[in-house]
Amino acid sequence: MWRLRTRNVLIRLGSVTIIQISTLVVTNTSLYHLPMSSVEVWGSITLQQCPSLSLERWD
């Protein structure tokens, strides 16, 4: 149970991090670069987090 709760907290923190980075992208880039940059940042974070989460679930 403790691991499940910890995992939920990590997922929430990851979501907040994505929101913060997206906000930085909005403020630091032009509207023309916004869509591609936000997708790249979101994709890179998702690829880094998903494999570790899936391995923990099977354990």
Secondary structure, DSSP 8 states (H G I E B T S, - for coil): -HHHHHHHHHHHHHHHHHHHHHHHHHHHS-TTTHHHHHHHHHHHHHHHHHHHHHHHHH-
